[in-house]
Every structure is written in C-alpha cells, then in structure tokens.
Amino acid sequence: MKTNLINTMAIVVLVTSISAFAWAGDTKREASATTRCDSAQQNDSNQEGSDPSVSMKLDQLQKEVQHLEATEKERQEEEQKVNQERMKRLRQQNEEWEHSLLGIYGG
C-alpha cells in the first residue's frame, strides 16, 4: 500500500513539475516573440519615414487586412447561422423520432 502511495505521489510531482516547466518555456518564447515584433515595428517605422511609396503600400496593406478581417467576420457569422439551422433541424428530427417511437411502442 505504501509503495502504491509513493508511486502515485511521485507521478503527481512529476506531472506538475513538467507542466510548470512547459508554462515557463511558453512565457520565454512569448517574450522573445514580442521583442522581435517590437523591433520589427521600429524598423518599419524608421523605413516608413524615408520612402513615401512604402507608406502608401503600408496603407494599402492595412486596408486589405481590414477588408479581409471584415469578410472573415461575415463568413464566421454565416457559418454560425448555418450551424444553428442544422442544430434546429436535428432537434426537430429527434422530436419527430421520439414521437414516432411513442406512437409505435406507446409511452
């Protein structure tokens, strides 16, 4: 009994330490990614002031991104409506099936 308890406790300690190490590794990766992103943004802003065509391209890209985000949002809303309709149909079919079973077998 003691050996089972000791083995179980060892597994629990091992699992919690692994998840703690994984969480610490994720925060380090996120911090380095944020640092890289900030430096890239600084480089972009430095280059933007030197060339007006770059700022025009940047504006165009930002408009495209906004357009894509809007279309993605519309697509998600449409998909959600389709899923709701599908679930409604499934509920109706289930109700009809239950009603048919009650009619056949009596309830």
Buried (B, 14 or more C-beta within 10 A) or exposed (E): EEEEEEEEEEEEEEEEEEEEEEEEEEEEEEEEEEEEEEEEEEEEEEEEEEEEEEEEEBEEEEEEEEEEEEEEEEEEEEEEEEEEEEEEEEEEEEEEEEEEEEEEEEE
